[in-house]
Amino acid sequence: MPLRAILARRDLALDTLVPAAPDAQVRWATVSELLDPAPYLRGGELLLTAGTNLPEESGTLAGYVAALSAAGVAALGFGVTPVHDTVPAALVEHCRARGLPLLVVPRETPFVAVSQAVGEELERLRMAGQRRFTTAGRSLTRAAVGATPVQEVLTTLSSALGCWTELVGSRPLGRVGRVPALPAETRELIGKVRAAGGPLSAKLQAPPDEVVLHAVGEHTRDRSVLLLGRPRPLDATDRAILGIAVALLGLLSRSQPAVVDDAGRLAARLLLSGAAPDPAVEPLLRTLLSGGERADVYRVLHARWTRRGTRPAPSPTLFGTRLVDDTGEPVRAVLADQGDEEAHLALLDELRAAGWLAAVSGPVPGDALAEADRQAAMLLVRAHAADRPLLPETQPDPFDALLEGEEARAAARTLLGPLAGRDGPSRTLRATLRAWLARHGSWDRAAADLGAHRNSVRYRINRIERDLGVDLSDPEQRMRLWFALSRFDEEAP
Protein backbone atom coordinates (compact mmCIF):
# COMPACT_ATOMS: atom_id res chain seq x y z
CA MET A 1 0.00 0.00 0.00
CA PRO A 2 1.27 3.58 -0.60
CA LEU A 3 3.08 5.14 2.34
CA ARG A 4 1.35 8.40 1.48
CA ALA A 5 -1.98 6.84 2.53
CA ILE A 6 -0.68 6.56 6.11
CA LEU A 7 0.87 10.03 6.05
CA ALA A 8 -2.50 11.42 4.96
CA ARG A 9 -4.27 10.00 8.03
CA ARG A 10 -5.03 13.05 10.17
CA ASP A 11 -5.86 10.89 13.17
CA LEU A 12 -2.21 9.77 13.32
CA ALA A 13 -0.68 13.27 12.97
CA LEU A 14 2.59 11.86 11.62
CA ASP A 15 5.25 14.36 10.58
CA THR A 16 7.92 13.81 7.95
CA LEU A 17 11.58 14.62 8.61
CA VAL A 18 13.08 12.68 5.68
CA PRO A 19 10.57 12.43 2.80
CA ALA A 20 9.82 9.24 0.92
CA ALA A 21 9.51 8.78 -2.82
CA PRO A 22 5.96 9.44 -4.10
CA ASP A 23 5.51 5.76 -4.96
CA ALA A 24 6.93 4.37 -1.70
CA GLN A 25 5.04 1.26 -0.58
CA VAL A 26 4.44 -0.29 2.85
CA ARG A 27 3.60 -3.96 3.34
CA TRP A 28 3.13 -3.90 7.14
CA ALA A 29 3.95 -2.00 10.35
CA THR A 30 6.01 -3.48 13.17
CA VAL A 31 7.61 -2.29 16.41
CA SER A 32 11.18 -3.10 17.42
CA GLU A 33 13.59 -1.70 19.98
CA LEU A 34 16.38 -4.09 18.97
CA LEU A 35 19.77 -2.62 18.24
CA ASP A 36 19.80 -4.67 15.02
CA PRO A 37 16.27 -5.65 13.94
CA ALA A 38 17.28 -6.20 10.31
CA PRO A 39 17.54 -10.05 10.55
CA TYR A 40 13.89 -10.19 11.60
CA LEU A 41 12.53 -8.04 8.77
CA ARG A 42 11.34 -9.02 5.28
CA GLY A 43 11.40 -5.61 3.62
CA GLY A 44 8.69 -3.04 3.06
CA GLU A 45 7.94 -2.52 6.77
CA LEU A 46 7.08 0.73 8.50
CA LEU A 47 9.39 0.18 11.47
CA LEU A 48 8.32 1.91 14.68
CA THR A 49 10.75 2.61 17.53
CA ALA A 50 10.94 4.83 20.59
CA GLY A 51 14.75 4.71 20.42
CA THR A 52 15.11 2.75 23.66
CA ASN A 53 18.37 1.14 22.50
CA LEU A 54 19.31 3.72 19.88
CA PRO A 55 23.14 3.96 19.81
CA GLU A 56 24.65 7.35 20.64
CA GLU A 57 27.98 6.80 18.93
CA SER A 58 27.78 8.13 15.37
CA GLY A 59 29.44 5.19 13.66
CA THR A 60 27.17 2.66 15.37
CA LEU A 61 24.13 4.79 14.59
CA ALA A 62 25.19 4.94 10.95
CA GLY A 63 25.41 1.14 10.91
CA TYR A 64 21.93 0.88 12.41
CA VAL A 65 20.44 3.05 9.64
CA ALA A 66 22.47 1.28 6.95
CA ALA A 67 21.20 -2.12 8.12
CA LEU A 68 17.58 -0.93 8.01
CA SER A 69 18.07 0.47 4.54
CA ALA A 70 19.70 -2.75 3.33
CA ALA A 71 16.80 -4.76 4.79
CA GLY A 72 14.40 -2.79 2.61
CA VAL A 73 12.58 -0.95 5.41
CA ALA A 74 10.02 1.37 3.80
CA ALA A 75 10.22 4.02 6.52
CA LEU A 76 11.33 4.50 10.11
CA GLY A 77 8.73 5.92 12.50
CA PHE A 78 10.30 7.48 15.59
CA GLY A 79 8.11 7.96 18.66
CA VAL A 80 9.03 10.94 20.80
CA THR A 81 8.86 10.58 24.59
CA PRO A 82 9.27 8.91 26.97
CA VAL A 83 12.87 8.10 25.92
CA HIS A 84 13.58 11.05 23.62
CA ASP A 85 11.87 14.42 23.65
CA THR A 86 12.90 15.04 20.05
CA VAL A 87 14.28 12.96 17.21
CA PRO A 88 18.09 12.89 17.53
CA ALA A 89 19.68 15.15 14.91
CA ALA A 90 22.30 12.51 14.09
CA LEU A 91 19.55 10.00 13.24
CA VAL A 92 17.94 12.53 10.89
CA GLU A 93 21.25 13.11 9.11
CA HIS A 94 22.05 9.40 8.72
CA CYS A 95 18.54 8.68 7.40
CA ARG A 96 18.85 11.56 4.94
CA ALA A 97 22.23 10.28 3.79
CA ARG A 98 20.83 6.79 3.21
CA GLY A 99 17.53 7.96 1.71
CA LEU A 100 15.59 6.19 4.48
CA PRO A 101 12.25 7.98 5.07
CA LEU A 102 11.95 9.17 8.67
CA LEU A 103 8.64 9.97 10.33
CA VAL A 104 7.84 11.49 13.71
CA VAL A 105 5.17 9.70 15.72
CA PRO A 106 3.80 12.24 18.24
CA ARG A 107 3.38 11.40 21.90
CA GLU A 108 -0.42 11.21 21.65
CA THR A 109 -0.31 8.60 18.86
CA PRO A 110 0.32 5.07 20.20
CA PHE A 111 2.24 2.70 17.97
CA VAL A 112 -0.72 0.33 17.94
CA ALA A 113 -2.79 3.06 16.27
CA VAL A 114 -0.25 3.27 13.46
CA SER A 115 -0.23 -0.53 13.06
CA GLN A 116 -4.02 -0.61 13.05
CA ALA A 117 -4.15 2.15 10.43
CA VAL A 118 -1.81 0.18 8.17
CA GLY A 119 -4.02 -2.88 8.58
CA GLU A 120 -7.15 -0.87 7.79
CA GLU A 121 -5.61 0.60 4.64
CA LEU A 122 -4.42 -2.82 3.48
CA GLU A 123 -7.90 -4.26 4.01
CA ARG A 124 -9.46 -1.32 2.15
CA LEU A 125 -7.14 -1.96 -0.80
CA ARG A 126 -7.94 -5.67 -0.70
CA MET A 127 -11.67 -5.04 -0.81
CA ALA A 128 -11.24 -2.50 -3.60
CA GLY A 129 -9.24 -5.06 -5.57
CA GLN A 130 -11.92 -7.70 -5.00
CA ARG A 131 -14.62 -5.31 -6.25
CA ARG A 132 -12.52 -4.43 -9.28
CA PHE A 133 -11.95 -8.12 -10.01
CA THR A 134 -15.67 -8.89 -9.81
CA THR A 135 -16.63 -5.93 -11.99
CA ALA A 136 -13.99 -6.73 -14.60
CA GLY A 137 -14.98 -10.41 -14.58
CA ARG A 138 -18.58 -9.58 -15.35
CA SER A 139 -17.58 -7.13 -18.09
CA LEU A 140 -15.23 -9.64 -19.70
CA THR A 141 -17.85 -12.39 -19.60
CA ARG A 142 -20.39 -10.12 -21.27
CA ALA A 143 -17.81 -9.22 -23.90
CA ALA A 144 -17.23 -12.92 -24.61
CA VAL A 145 -20.81 -13.34 -25.83
CA GLY A 146 -20.81 -10.17 -27.93
CA ALA A 147 -21.04 -9.93 -31.71
CA THR A 148 -17.22 -9.79 -32.06
CA PRO A 149 -16.18 -11.58 -28.87
CA VAL A 150 -12.40 -11.68 -29.31
CA GLN A 151 -12.13 -7.99 -30.07
CA GLU A 152 -14.58 -7.10 -27.31
CA VAL A 153 -12.65 -9.14 -24.74
CA LEU A 154 -9.43 -7.42 -25.79
CA THR A 155 -11.08 -4.00 -25.56
CA THR A 156 -12.54 -4.74 -22.13
CA LEU A 157 -9.22 -6.08 -20.86
CA SER A 158 -7.38 -3.02 -22.18
CA SER A 159 -9.82 -0.73 -20.37
CA ALA A 160 -9.69 -2.72 -17.10
CA LEU A 161 -5.88 -2.78 -16.92
CA GLY A 162 -5.04 0.48 -18.69
CA CYS A 163 -2.86 -1.26 -21.24
CA TRP A 164 -2.56 -2.03 -24.94
CA THR A 165 -3.39 -5.57 -26.00
CA GLU A 166 -2.69 -7.76 -29.00
CA LEU A 167 -3.63 -11.36 -29.78
CA VAL A 168 -1.44 -13.21 -32.25
CA GLY A 169 -1.45 -16.72 -33.65
CA SER A 170 -0.29 -17.77 -37.08
CA ARG A 171 -1.65 -14.32 -37.97
CA PRO A 172 -2.77 -11.23 -35.99
CA LEU A 173 -6.15 -11.94 -34.35
CA GLY A 174 -6.93 -8.63 -32.68
CA ARG A 175 -5.38 -5.45 -31.31
CA VAL A 176 -6.42 -2.58 -29.01
CA GLY A 177 -4.39 0.56 -28.40
CA ARG A 178 -1.09 1.65 -29.86
CA VAL A 179 1.33 -1.26 -29.79
CA PRO A 180 4.90 0.08 -29.64
CA ALA A 181 7.86 -1.23 -31.56
CA LEU A 182 8.86 -4.37 -29.68
CA PRO A 183 12.43 -5.71 -29.32
CA ALA A 184 13.71 -8.44 -31.61
CA GLU A 185 13.46 -11.07 -28.87
CA THR A 186 9.66 -10.72 -28.88
CA ARG A 187 9.23 -12.94 -31.93
CA GLU A 188 11.34 -15.69 -30.33
CA LEU A 189 9.35 -15.49 -27.09
CA ILE A 190 6.06 -15.67 -28.98
CA GLY A 191 7.28 -18.81 -30.71
CA LYS A 192 8.19 -20.44 -27.38
CA VAL A 193 4.88 -19.58 -25.73
CA ARG A 194 2.89 -20.74 -28.78
CA ALA A 195 4.64 -24.08 -29.02
CA ALA A 196 2.97 -27.18 -27.60
CA GLY A 197 4.42 -27.83 -24.16
CA GLY A 198 6.03 -24.39 -24.04
CA PRO A 199 5.84 -21.92 -21.13
CA LEU A 200 2.45 -20.44 -20.34
CA SER A 201 3.78 -16.90 -19.95
CA ALA A 202 6.80 -14.68 -20.32
CA LYS A 203 7.81 -11.06 -19.75
CA LEU A 204 10.12 -8.59 -21.45
CA GLN A 205 10.95 -4.90 -21.25
CA ALA A 206 10.07 -2.48 -24.04
CA PRO A 207 10.68 0.86 -22.27
CA PRO A 208 8.67 2.46 -20.90
CA ASP A 209 6.39 -0.60 -20.95
CA GLU A 210 6.64 -3.95 -19.26
CA VAL A 211 5.24 -6.46 -21.76
CA VAL A 212 3.49 -9.66 -20.64
CA LEU A 213 2.96 -12.61 -22.99
CA HIS A 214 0.43 -15.32 -22.09
CA ALA A 215 -0.56 -18.48 -23.93
CA VAL A 216 -4.18 -18.86 -24.98
CA GLY A 217 -5.67 -22.26 -25.79
CA GLU A 218 -4.70 -25.88 -25.29
CA HIS A 219 -1.33 -26.84 -23.89
CA THR A 220 -0.98 -29.75 -26.31
CA ARG A 221 -1.11 -27.87 -29.60
CA ASP A 222 0.01 -24.58 -31.10
CA ARG A 223 -1.67 -21.77 -29.23
CA SER A 224 -2.30 -18.10 -29.76
CA VAL A 225 -0.49 -15.58 -27.57
CA LEU A 226 -1.94 -12.58 -25.77
CA LEU A 227 0.44 -9.64 -25.40
CA LEU A 228 -0.22 -6.60 -23.25
CA GLY A 229 1.92 -3.75 -22.04
CA ARG A 230 1.97 -0.72 -19.77
CA PRO A 231 4.60 1.10 -17.69
CA ARG A 232 3.42 -0.30 -14.32
CA PRO A 233 3.90 -3.99 -13.49
CA LEU A 234 0.71 -6.00 -12.99
CA ASP A 235 -0.41 -6.42 -9.39
CA ALA A 236 -2.28 -9.43 -7.97
CA THR A 237 -5.71 -8.12 -9.01
CA ASP A 238 -4.46 -7.28 -12.49
CA ARG A 239 -3.11 -10.81 -12.89
CA ALA A 240 -6.43 -12.29 -11.76
CA ILE A 241 -8.29 -10.15 -14.32
CA LEU A 242 -5.80 -11.20 -16.97
CA GLY A 243 -6.48 -14.82 -15.99
CA ILE A 244 -10.19 -14.37 -16.70
CA ALA A 245 -9.46 -12.83 -20.11
CA VAL A 246 -7.04 -15.62 -21.04
CA ALA A 247 -9.57 -18.21 -19.92
CA LEU A 248 -12.38 -16.67 -21.95
CA LEU A 249 -10.21 -16.30 -25.04
CA GLY A 250 -9.26 -19.95 -24.66
CA LEU A 251 -12.91 -20.85 -24.33
CA LEU A 252 -13.69 -18.92 -27.50
CA SER A 253 -11.13 -21.07 -29.28
CA ARG A 254 -13.42 -24.02 -28.34
CA SER A 255 -10.69 -26.07 -26.75
CA GLN A 256 -11.81 -29.16 -24.86
CA PRO A 257 -9.30 -29.69 -22.05
CA ALA A 258 -8.84 -33.00 -20.31
CA VAL A 259 -8.15 -31.23 -17.01
CA VAL A 260 -9.62 -28.18 -15.34
CA ASP A 261 -8.61 -25.04 -17.22
CA ASP A 262 -8.47 -21.41 -16.16
CA ALA A 263 -11.81 -20.67 -17.80
CA GLY A 264 -13.71 -23.17 -15.68
CA ARG A 265 -11.72 -22.48 -12.54
CA LEU A 266 -12.13 -18.70 -12.62
CA ALA A 267 -15.76 -18.80 -13.72
CA ALA A 268 -16.58 -21.23 -10.90
CA ARG A 269 -14.88 -19.05 -8.31
CA LEU A 270 -16.67 -15.97 -9.60
CA LEU A 271 -20.08 -17.65 -9.49
CA LEU A 272 -19.58 -19.23 -6.07
CA SER A 273 -18.45 -15.89 -4.62
CA GLY A 274 -22.05 -14.74 -4.96
CA ALA A 275 -21.78 -12.98 -8.32
CA ALA A 276 -25.03 -13.68 -10.17
CA PRO A 277 -24.54 -14.57 -13.84
CA ASP A 278 -25.79 -11.92 -16.22
CA PRO A 279 -28.59 -13.29 -18.46
CA ALA A 280 -26.43 -12.44 -21.45
CA VAL A 281 -23.75 -14.92 -20.38
CA GLU A 282 -26.05 -17.92 -19.86
CA PRO A 283 -25.11 -19.38 -23.28
CA LEU A 284 -21.43 -19.15 -22.31
CA LEU A 285 -22.03 -20.92 -19.00
CA ARG A 286 -23.88 -23.69 -20.78
CA THR A 287 -20.83 -24.41 -22.93
CA LEU A 288 -18.92 -25.14 -19.73
CA LEU A 289 -21.47 -27.67 -18.48
CA SER A 290 -22.47 -31.12 -19.64
CA GLY A 291 -25.97 -32.08 -20.68
CA GLY A 292 -28.24 -30.10 -18.35
CA GLU A 293 -31.94 -30.19 -19.05
CA ARG A 294 -32.72 -26.68 -17.78
CA ALA A 295 -30.58 -23.76 -18.84
CA ASP A 296 -31.27 -21.63 -15.77
CA VAL A 297 -31.03 -24.13 -12.90
CA TYR A 298 -27.78 -25.27 -11.29
CA ARG A 299 -26.36 -27.35 -8.45
CA VAL A 300 -23.11 -27.11 -6.51
CA LEU A 301 -20.91 -30.12 -5.79
CA HIS A 302 -18.23 -30.42 -3.10
CA ALA A 303 -15.79 -33.33 -3.29
CA ARG A 304 -12.89 -34.57 -1.18
CA TRP A 305 -10.18 -37.01 -2.27
CA THR A 306 -10.31 -40.06 0.02
CA ARG A 307 -7.43 -42.24 -1.12
CA ARG A 308 -3.81 -42.16 -0.11
CA GLY A 309 -1.31 -40.20 -2.10
CA THR A 310 -1.46 -36.85 -3.83
CA ARG A 311 -4.89 -35.66 -4.91
CA PRO A 312 -5.20 -35.97 -8.70
CA ALA A 313 -6.35 -33.13 -10.90
CA PRO A 314 -10.16 -33.23 -11.21
CA SER A 315 -11.33 -34.30 -14.64
CA PRO A 316 -14.14 -32.21 -16.19
CA THR A 317 -15.33 -35.40 -17.86
CA LEU A 318 -15.66 -37.22 -14.53
CA PHE A 319 -17.20 -34.22 -12.72
CA GLY A 320 -19.60 -33.53 -15.57
CA THR A 321 -18.65 -29.86 -15.82
CA ARG A 322 -15.77 -27.56 -16.64
CA LEU A 323 -16.87 -25.16 -13.89
CA VAL A 324 -14.52 -26.65 -11.30
CA ASP A 325 -12.61 -24.74 -8.62
CA ASP A 326 -9.74 -27.01 -7.62
CA THR A 327 -7.68 -24.33 -5.86
CA GLY A 328 -8.63 -25.37 -2.33
CA GLU A 329 -9.97 -28.21 -0.23
CA PRO A 330 -12.56 -29.44 -0.95
CA VAL A 331 -12.90 -29.24 -4.72
CA ARG A 332 -16.03 -27.27 -5.71
CA ALA A 333 -17.99 -27.44 -8.96
CA VAL A 334 -21.05 -25.87 -10.55
CA LEU A 335 -23.27 -28.42 -12.31
CA ALA A 336 -26.20 -28.16 -14.64
CA ASP A 337 -29.31 -29.49 -12.92
CA GLN A 338 -30.32 -32.73 -14.61
CA GLY A 339 -33.91 -32.53 -13.36
CA ASP A 340 -33.51 -36.04 -11.96
CA GLU A 341 -32.13 -37.06 -8.57
CA GLU A 342 -31.04 -40.42 -9.97
CA ALA A 343 -28.72 -38.74 -12.47
CA HIS A 344 -26.95 -36.88 -9.67
CA LEU A 345 -26.79 -40.02 -7.52
CA ALA A 346 -25.14 -41.80 -10.44
CA LEU A 347 -22.57 -38.99 -10.68
CA LEU A 348 -21.83 -39.29 -6.96
CA ASP A 349 -21.39 -43.05 -7.32
CA GLU A 350 -19.00 -42.58 -10.24
CA LEU A 351 -16.96 -40.09 -8.24
CA ARG A 352 -16.87 -42.46 -5.25
CA ALA A 353 -15.62 -45.28 -7.44
CA ALA A 354 -12.85 -42.95 -8.67
CA GLY A 355 -11.81 -42.05 -5.11
CA TRP A 356 -13.85 -38.91 -4.50
CA LEU A 357 -16.42 -38.55 -1.70
CA ALA A 358 -18.88 -35.87 -2.77
CA ALA A 359 -22.14 -34.12 -1.93
CA VAL A 360 -24.44 -32.15 -4.23
CA SER A 361 -26.73 -29.28 -3.29
CA GLY A 362 -30.34 -28.91 -4.31
CA PRO A 363 -31.28 -27.14 -7.57
CA VAL A 364 -31.02 -23.34 -7.49
CA PRO A 365 -31.21 -20.43 -9.94
CA GLY A 366 -28.01 -18.68 -10.93
CA ASP A 367 -28.34 -15.95 -8.32
CA ALA A 368 -28.47 -18.49 -5.46
CA LEU A 369 -25.25 -20.38 -6.17
CA ALA A 370 -23.51 -18.98 -3.08
CA GLU A 371 -26.29 -20.41 -0.90
CA ALA A 372 -26.02 -23.75 -2.70
CA ASP A 373 -22.26 -23.64 -2.07
CA ARG A 374 -22.90 -23.41 1.68
CA GLN A 375 -25.44 -26.24 1.50
CA ALA A 376 -22.98 -28.47 -0.34
CA ALA A 377 -20.27 -27.69 2.23
CA MET A 378 -22.50 -28.80 5.09
CA LEU A 379 -23.63 -31.89 3.19
CA LEU A 380 -20.02 -32.89 2.62
CA VAL A 381 -19.36 -32.71 6.37
CA ARG A 382 -22.28 -35.07 6.91
CA ALA A 383 -21.19 -37.26 4.00
CA HIS A 384 -17.73 -37.58 5.51
CA ALA A 385 -19.22 -38.53 8.89
CA ALA A 386 -21.56 -41.08 7.28
CA ASP A 387 -18.89 -42.24 4.81
CA ARG A 388 -21.28 -42.05 1.87
CA PRO A 389 -22.15 -39.47 -0.80
CA LEU A 390 -25.15 -37.28 -0.11
CA LEU A 391 -27.88 -35.29 -1.81
CA PRO A 392 -30.12 -32.96 0.20
CA GLU A 393 -33.32 -34.31 1.68
CA THR A 394 -36.20 -34.17 -0.76
CA GLN A 395 -38.59 -32.99 1.93
CA PRO A 396 -38.64 -29.18 2.33
CA ASP A 397 -36.77 -27.81 5.32
CA PRO A 398 -39.35 -26.29 7.74
CA PHE A 399 -36.75 -23.79 8.92
CA ASP A 400 -36.55 -22.39 5.39
CA ALA A 401 -40.30 -21.85 5.49
CA LEU A 402 -40.03 -19.99 8.79
CA LEU A 403 -37.06 -17.77 7.97
CA GLU A 404 -36.01 -15.96 4.82
CA GLY A 405 -32.39 -16.33 3.76
CA GLU A 406 -31.13 -13.10 5.33
CA GLU A 407 -33.16 -13.70 8.48
CA ALA A 408 -31.62 -17.16 8.80
CA ARG A 409 -28.13 -15.77 8.29
CA ALA A 410 -28.76 -13.06 10.89
CA ALA A 411 -30.00 -15.70 13.35
CA ALA A 412 -26.89 -17.79 12.62
CA ARG A 413 -24.60 -14.83 13.38
CA THR A 414 -26.44 -14.20 16.64
CA LEU A 415 -26.28 -17.85 17.73
CA LEU A 416 -22.58 -18.14 16.90
CA GLY A 417 -21.75 -14.87 18.67
CA PRO A 418 -17.95 -14.62 19.09
CA LEU A 419 -17.51 -17.57 16.72
CA ALA A 420 -18.93 -15.50 13.86
CA GLY A 421 -15.69 -13.57 13.33
CA ARG A 422 -13.80 -13.56 10.03
CA ASP A 423 -10.40 -14.11 11.65
CA GLY A 424 -8.47 -17.37 11.52
CA PRO A 425 -9.19 -18.54 15.09
CA SER A 426 -12.95 -18.09 14.61
CA ARG A 427 -12.86 -20.07 11.36
CA THR A 428 -10.90 -22.84 13.11
CA LEU A 429 -13.44 -23.00 15.95
CA ARG A 430 -16.36 -23.16 13.50
CA ALA A 431 -14.69 -25.95 11.52
CA THR A 432 -14.00 -27.86 14.75
CA LEU A 433 -17.57 -27.46 15.96
CA ARG A 434 -18.93 -28.56 12.58
CA ALA A 435 -16.76 -31.71 12.51
CA TRP A 436 -17.47 -32.55 16.17
CA LEU A 437 -21.23 -32.21 15.72
CA ALA A 438 -21.15 -34.24 12.50
CA ARG A 439 -19.28 -36.99 14.37
CA HIS A 440 -21.85 -36.93 17.21
CA GLY A 441 -19.29 -35.73 19.73
CA SER A 442 -16.59 -38.30 18.95
CA TRP A 443 -13.23 -36.74 19.84
CA ASP A 444 -11.14 -39.22 17.89
CA ARG A 445 -13.20 -39.18 14.68
CA ALA A 446 -13.52 -35.38 14.70
CA ALA A 447 -9.76 -35.09 15.27
CA ALA A 448 -9.10 -37.43 12.33
CA ASP A 449 -11.38 -35.37 10.09
CA LEU A 450 -9.64 -32.16 11.09
CA GLY A 451 -6.11 -33.56 11.00
CA ALA A 452 -5.68 -32.44 14.63
CA HIS A 453 -4.89 -34.09 17.97
CA ARG A 454 -7.89 -35.19 20.02
CA ASN A 455 -6.70 -32.98 22.89
CA SER A 456 -6.78 -29.98 20.54
CA VAL A 457 -10.39 -30.82 19.68
CA ARG A 458 -11.24 -31.09 23.39
CA TYR A 459 -9.61 -27.73 24.07
CA ARG A 460 -11.48 -26.03 21.23
CA ILE A 461 -14.86 -27.51 22.20
CA ASN A 462 -14.31 -26.45 25.82
CA ARG A 463 -13.43 -22.97 24.60
CA ILE A 464 -16.58 -22.87 22.45
CA GLU A 465 -18.70 -23.82 25.46
CA ARG A 466 -17.02 -21.13 27.54
CA ASP A 467 -17.24 -18.41 24.87
CA LEU A 468 -20.89 -19.15 24.03
CA GLY A 469 -21.98 -20.00 27.57
CA VAL A 470 -23.55 -23.29 26.46
CA ASP A 471 -23.43 -26.94 27.50
CA LEU A 472 -22.84 -29.05 24.38
CA SER A 473 -24.05 -32.17 26.17
CA ASP A 474 -27.50 -30.62 25.73
CA PRO A 475 -28.97 -31.90 22.42
CA GLU A 476 -31.03 -28.71 22.02
CA GLN A 477 -27.87 -26.60 22.10
CA ARG A 478 -26.21 -28.90 19.56
CA MET A 479 -29.26 -28.59 17.29
CA ARG A 480 -29.24 -24.78 17.54
CA LEU A 481 -25.55 -24.56 16.67
CA TRP A 482 -25.87 -26.98 13.74
CA PHE A 483 -28.67 -24.75 12.45
CA ALA A 484 -26.37 -21.74 12.80
CA LEU A 485 -23.40 -23.42 11.09
CA SER A 486 -25.55 -24.63 8.19
CA ARG A 487 -26.83 -21.11 7.52
CA PHE A 488 -23.76 -19.03 8.35
CA ASP A 489 -22.37 -17.11 5.37
CA GLU A 490 -18.65 -17.93 5.33
CA GLU A 491 -17.99 -15.67 2.33
CA ALA A 492 -19.68 -12.48 3.60
CA PRO A 493 -17.29 -9.59 4.36
Disulfide bonds with the S-S distance in Angstrom:
none
